[in-house]
Amino acid sequence: MRAFISSVRKGLEEERDSIPGLITALGHIPVRFEDFSAQTTPSREACLAALESADVCLFLMGAHYGHVFLETGRSATHDEWIHAQRLGKPRLVFRKNGVRLEPDQHEFMRIVEAYGTGVFRDSFSSSMELQTKIVKGLHELDSQPSPLEFRRLTQQPPLIWIADDGGVNSFRSIQEPLLELHALPMDHPGYSVREMDRLVDSLVRRVRGAEYIETSQALNLLRSQDHAAVSTDNDQRRAGDKPQNGRIREVRLHKTGQVSVRSTLPQDQMGSILDPKALPEQLAEMLRFTGALGLIQQGRVVVAAGVPSDGRISVDTFDPHRSRTRAHPLGIGRSVGMYQTEPDESVSLAALDSGAHEVGSVLSRALFGRLPT
């Protein structure tokens, strides 16, 4: 495995320098910024590219947060954490004992330790203890089966489909046909008014902090009696009808505990496209985004996806460089309001992280199975 090492150097010099030789001795490949050669690529871009090539990320957490970069408003380690989370990379986290955390580091650790989708966490007091625990962590990661687990449902879950409200509780700026993804935690008692108030206050921050939406996009908050929603402004003007990839447009937190994400589909001048090759990855990204919000942190979830029967949607291949000249819409002459999956299994929380690609593929196959042939 390629193991990416992420940490500040200050206060962790000895521990950080002791890891590469250990990883090499275990038959793996260490990846760290100290070993990067001179290159024209910006430092941040080079580090994130190296992280993308890794099979596992090791995060060492000490007292210091690190330099805050103007471009991101975060430290390099925090930036790498978000990127690894977004990519669904396995993360092994080790926190140093007996040190006083800086305020920014304390807030960062709160984010890391609150994230409940299978991240391995441990602590250490010396470089020798850290080495022992890294050996254990890498061995377990290398040998364990996937944490993704499916379990048969005994009854249909009370999922809420946004399209069913006919746009009554939707943002007026959202007019495109949208792909819906829903994650409902099992055995969740729902939120009290007080709990919803607290979560609503943090919802915009959570959406922005997940780093799946461009910083230039304005976020709008809407609250109704049974849910709160954050949407993006539709300010991306299409230049010459240039094809566009799908993008997240709305997040909803329901009082029942359900988290819903809606995204546009890839589109060109002929309309929106359901691409059998692109849809699994788009659903996987929406699942990882749901996990990154930190709203569902324990138990199991039921996931489902759907698209409206809309004359602007067709099954086709999306080409980001060229628009189509013809299309065959799904919704013409049909009264079906929504093509949606009907879940018969719950999944572990790995579905919102490391198992997102597999679950996205399952949802995609199920959704295409609901479409007219």
C-alpha positions in Angstrom: 0.0 0.0 0.0 1.0 3.6 -0.6 0.7 5.3 2.8 0.4 9.1 2.8 1.7 10.8 6.0 -0.1 14.0 7.0 0.8 16.2 10.0 2.6 19.4 10.9 6.3 19.0 11.7 6.3 21.3 14.8 6.1 19.1 17.9 6.0 15.9 15.9 9.5 15.9 14.3 10.7 12.7 15.9 7.5 10.8 15.3 7.1 12.0 11.7 10.7 11.0 10.9 10.4 7.6 12.4 7.5 6.5 10.3 8.9 6.2 6.7 11.5 3.6 7.5 8.9 1.5 9.4 6.4 1.7 6.5 9.1 0.6 4.1 10.1 -2.3 6.4 6.5 -3.5 6.4 6.6 -3.7 2.6 4.6 -0.6 1.9 5.5 2.8 0.3 5.6 6.0 2.5 4.5 9.2 0.8 5.3 12.6 2.5 6.1 16.1 1.4 9.7 16.0 2.6 10.5 13.5 -0.2 9.0 15.6 -3.0 11.5 16.7 -5.5 11.6 20.2 -7.1 8.6 20.6 -9.5 6.6 23.3 -11.2 3.3 22.2 -9.6 2.1 24.4 -6.7 2.8 22.8 -3.3 -0.8 22.3 -2.3 -1.7 20.7 -5.7 1.3 18.4 -5.4 0.4 17.3 -1.9 -3.2 16.6 -2.8 -2.2 14.7 -6.0 0.1 12.5 -3.9 -2.7 11.9 -1.4 -5.0 10.8 -4.3 -2.4 8.2 -5.3 -2.3 6.8 -1.8 -4.2 3.7 -0.5 -4.3 4.9 3.1 -3.7 8.2 4.9 -2.0 8.4 8.3 -2.9 11.5 10.3 -0.7 12.5 13.2 -2.4 15.0 15.5 -0.3 17.0 18.0 -0.7 20.3 19.8 -0.2 22.5 16.8 -2.7 23.3 14.0 -0.2 24.5 11.5 0.1 27.5 9.2 -3.3 28.8 7.9 -3.2 29.4 4.2 -5.0 32.4 2.7 -6.3 30.3 -0.2 -8.2 27.9 2.0 -8.4 29.4 5.5 -7.1 26.0 6.8 -3.9 24.3 7.6 -2.3 21.8 5.1 -3.3 18.9 7.4 -6.9 20.0 7.6 -7.0 20.5 3.8 -5.6 16.9 3.4 -8.2 15.5 5.8 -11.1 17.0 3.8 -9.6 15.8 0.5 -9.1 12.3 1.9 -12.6 12.3 3.3 -14.0 13.4 0.0 -12.2 10.7 -1.9 -13.3 8.0 0.6 -9.7 7.2 1.5 -9.1 5.0 4.6 -7.7 7.2 7.3 -5.8 6.1 10.4 -5.7 8.8 13.0 -3.2 9.0 15.9 -3.4 11.7 18.6 -0.5 12.6 20.8 -1.1 12.3 24.5 -0.2 14.9 27.1 -0.1 18.0 24.9 -2.2 21.2 25.1 -4.1 21.7 21.8 -4.1 25.1 20.2 -7.6 26.5 19.8 -7.7 25.8 16.0 -6.3 22.3 16.6 -8.9 21.7 19.2 -11.6 22.6 16.8 -10.0 20.4 14.1 -9.9 17.5 16.5 -13.5 18.0 17.3 -14.3 17.5 13.6 -12.1 14.5 13.3 -13.3 12.7 16.4 -17.0 13.5 15.7 -16.9 11.9 12.3 -18.4 8.4 12.8 -18.0 6.4 9.6 -15.3 4.0 10.5 -12.1 6.1 10.9 -9.5 4.2 12.9 -8.4 6.4 15.9 -5.7 5.8 18.5 -3.3 7.8 20.7 0.4 7.6 21.5 2.9 9.0 24.0 6.2 8.3 22.2 7.5 7.5 18.7 8.0 3.8 19.7 4.3 3.5 20.8 3.2 5.3 17.6 5.2 2.8 15.5 3.6 -0.2 17.3 0.1 1.2 16.7 0.8 2.0 13.1 2.0 -1.6 12.5 -1.3 -2.8 14.0 -3.4 -0.3 12.1 -1.9 -1.1 8.7 -2.1 -4.8 9.4 -5.7 -4.6 10.3 -6.5 -2.4 7.3 -4.6 -4.8 4.9 -6.3 -7.9 6.2 -9.8 -6.9 7.2 -12.8 -7.3 5.0 -14.7 -4.3 3.7 -16.6 -2.6 6.6 -19.6 -2.2 4.2 -22.4 -4.5 5.4 -25.8 -5.1 3.9 -28.7 -6.3 6.1 -32.2 -7.3 4.9 -35.1 -4.9 5.9 -38.2 -6.4 7.5 -40.4 -3.4 6.6 -40.4 -0.5 4.2 -38.7 2.6 5.7 -40.7 5.9 5.8 -38.5 7.7 3.2 -39.5 11.2 2.2 -39.2 12.0 -1.5 -38.8 15.7 -2.2 -40.4 15.6 -5.6 -43.6 14.4 -4.0 -44.3 17.9 -2.5 -44.6 19.3 -6.0 -42.1 22.1 -5.3 -44.1 23.6 -2.4 -41.2 23.5 0.0 -38.4 24.0 -2.6 -36.3 26.9 -3.5 -37.7 28.9 -6.4 -34.3 29.2 -8.0 -34.2 25.4 -8.5 -35.9 24.7 -11.8 -33.8 21.9 -13.3 -34.8 18.2 -13.0 -32.8 16.9 -10.1 -31.3 13.5 -9.0 -32.4 12.8 -5.4 -30.3 10.8 -2.9 -31.7 10.0 0.6 -30.0 8.5 3.7 -32.4 7.6 6.5 -30.7 6.4 9.8 -32.4 3.3 11.2 -34.1 3.4 14.5 -33.7 7.2 14.7 -36.2 8.8 17.1 -36.2 12.1 15.2 -35.1 15.5 16.4 -36.8 17.6 19.0 -37.4 21.3 18.3 -34.3 22.2 20.3 -32.1 19.7 18.5 -33.4 20.9 15.1 -32.6 24.5 16.1 -29.1 23.6 17.0 -28.5 21.6 13.8 -30.1 24.3 11.6 -27.7 26.8 13.1 -24.7 24.7 11.9 -26.2 23.5 8.6 -24.7 26.1 6.3 -21.3 25.7 8.0 -21.4 22.0 7.6 -22.3 22.2 3.9 -19.5 24.8 3.3 -17.0 22.8 5.3 -17.6 19.6 3.4 -15.8 21.3 0.4 -18.1 19.8 -2.2 -19.5 23.1 -3.3 -17.5 25.9 -4.9 -16.6 28.7 -2.5 -17.9 31.2 -5.1 -21.4 29.7 -4.8 -23.8 31.5 -2.4 -25.7 29.4 0.0 -29.4 29.9 1.0 -31.1 28.6 4.1 -34.8 27.7 4.1 -36.7 26.2 7.1 -40.1 24.7 7.3 -42.0 22.9 10.0 -40.5 19.5 9.2 -37.1 20.2 7.6 -34.3 22.7 6.9 -32.6 23.0 3.6 -29.5 24.7 2.1 -29.4 25.4 -1.6 -26.9 27.0 -4.0 -27.7 29.9 -6.3 -28.1 29.0 -9.9 -25.5 31.5 -11.0 -23.4 29.3 -13.3 -24.3 30.7 -16.7 -23.8 28.2 -19.5 -21.3 29.5 -22.0 -22.5 28.7 -25.5 -24.5 25.7 -24.2 -21.2 24.0 -23.2 -21.9 20.6 -21.6 -21.8 20.6 -17.8 -21.2 17.9 -15.2 -23.8 17.4 -12.5 -23.5 19.5 -9.3 -25.0 19.6 -5.9 -27.9 22.0 -5.6 -29.6 21.3 -2.3 -29.2 19.5 1.1 -32.1 18.8 3.4 -32.2 17.7 7.0 -35.6 16.3 8.0 -36.9 16.1 11.6 -37.0 12.4 11.1 -33.2 12.3 10.8 -33.2 11.7 7.1 -30.6 13.6 5.1 -31.4 14.3 1.4 -29.1 15.6 -1.3 -30.3 16.8 -4.7 -28.0 17.3 -7.7 -28.3 18.3 -11.3 -27.4 15.6 -13.8 -24.8 16.0 -16.5 -26.4 18.2 -19.2 -25.9 19.7 -22.7 -28.0 21.8 -25.0 -30.4 18.8 -25.5 -31.1 18.5 -21.8 -30.1 16.3 -18.8 -28.4 13.0 -19.2 -28.6 9.7 -17.2 -25.3 8.1 -18.1 -24.9 4.5 -17.0 -21.2 5.0 -16.6 -21.3 8.5 -14.9 -24.3 7.9 -12.5 -22.6 5.4 -10.1 -19.7 7.9 -9.4 -22.1 10.8 -9.0 -24.2 8.8 -6.5 -21.0 7.8 -4.7 -20.0 11.5 -4.5 -23.4 12.4 -3.0 -23.0 9.6 -0.5 -19.6 10.8 0.6 -20.9 14.3 0.8 -23.7 13.1 3.1 -21.2 11.5 5.3 -18.9 14.5 5.3 -21.8 16.6 6.8 -21.4 14.7 10.0 -25.2 14.6 10.6 -25.4 10.8 10.7 -22.8 9.4 13.0 -24.0 6.0 14.3 -26.1 3.0 13.5 -27.2 1.9 10.1 -28.8 3.7 7.2 -31.3 3.1 4.4 -30.3 4.8 1.1 -32.4 5.4 -2.0 -32.1 7.4 -5.2 -34.5 8.7 -7.8 -35.1 11.0 -10.8 -38.3 12.6 -12.0 -40.0 11.5 -15.1 -39.1 14.6 -17.0 -39.0 15.5 -20.7 -35.6 17.1 -20.2 -33.9 13.8 -19.1 -32.7 11.1 -21.4 -30.5 8.0 -21.0 -27.4 8.6 -23.0 -23.6 9.0 -22.9 -22.4 12.3 -21.5 -19.5 13.9 -23.5 -18.0 16.9 -21.6 -16.5 18.2 -24.9 -19.5 18.0 -27.2 -23.3 18.4 -27.1 -25.6 15.8 -28.6 -27.8 16.6 -31.7 -30.7 14.4 -30.6 -32.2 13.0 -27.5 -35.0 10.6 -26.4 -36.6 12.0 -23.2 -37.8 9.7 -20.4 -41.0 11.5 -19.6 -42.8 11.9 -22.9 -46.3 10.3 -22.8 -45.8 8.8 -19.4 -47.6 9.7 -16.1 -44.9 8.3 -13.8 -43.9 11.1 -11.4 -40.7 9.6 -10.1 -38.4 6.7 -11.0 -37.0 5.7 -7.7 -35.3 2.7 -6.0 -37.2 0.7 -3.5 -34.7 -0.3 -0.7 -34.9 -3.7 0.8 -31.6 -3.6 2.7 -30.0 -1.3 5.2 -26.2 -0.6 5.1 -23.5 0.2 7.6 -22.1 3.8 7.7 -19.3 2.8 5.4 -21.8 3.5 2.7 -21.2 7.2 3.4 -17.4 6.9 3.2 -15.2 4.0 2.0 -18.1 2.0 0.7 -19.7 4.8 -1.3 -18.5 3.6 -4.7 -20.0 0.1 -4.2 -23.3 1.5 -2.9 -23.4 4.1 -5.7 -23.1 1.2 -8.2 -25.9 -0.7 -6.5 -28.2 2.3 -6.5 -27.4 3.1 -10.1 -28.3 -0.5 -11.3 -31.5 -0.5 -9.2 -32.5 2.9 -10.6 -31.9 1.9 -14.2 -33.9 -1.2 -13.5 -36.9 1.0 -12.7 -36.7 2.9 -16.0 -38.7 2.0 -19.1 -36.7 -0.3 -21.4 
